[in-house]
């Protein structure tokens, strides 16, 4: 069991409808204590020097929508501090886009690289040997729910790609990671997200059936990615 006062793992939730999902459950199974902070509620982010690792979740908003979601400015400053201090970081979807933006890379809304549903992602030559993807097949199943996409920041390493969205994951430095795909969702989250628009709601059965059929492969890869990140952070 991790002693939270000395080895704090922080999970940042940016959107009330984008929770930690299976990753909250897996952390409990691994015996890892974590603190959840919701900046969209006005909750304060802790000093970076108190943290051993950080996971930043997704959100329906875009990285540039700071006028309507001003808390994103605080999250960006926080991420910049984490990178400067070398705190292990895993950014999921919006969390990955925020990392890219902080590092000066382009993040494009409605980029033409949007994806939705249970889809395959392929590791790059560098991704195959990256510790975040240790034990993951070269091609694995992810869940995608994004319209925006990120470029790879200068000095970053592209780790995963897909035919529609060539930038699926990158590493910056030794331990800052971004994924465009969602490794954390469960069926309840998928069922909620498909109701966000009439277009996706009309395809709810297809999305849910696809998720159900791919669940064994999806869960195995998602769980392994989290376990690998915890290992990188020295928490297991």
Beta strands, then each sheet from edge to edge (+ up, - down):
strand 1: 8-12
strand 2: 34-37
strand 3: 51-56
strand 4: 88-92
strand 5: 107-108
strand 6: 115-123
strand 7: 139-146
strand 8: 149-150
strand 9: 157-161
strand 10: 169-172
strand 11: 176-179
sheet 1: 2+ 1+ 3+ 4+ 11+ 10- 9+ 6- 7+
sheet 2: 5+ 8-
end
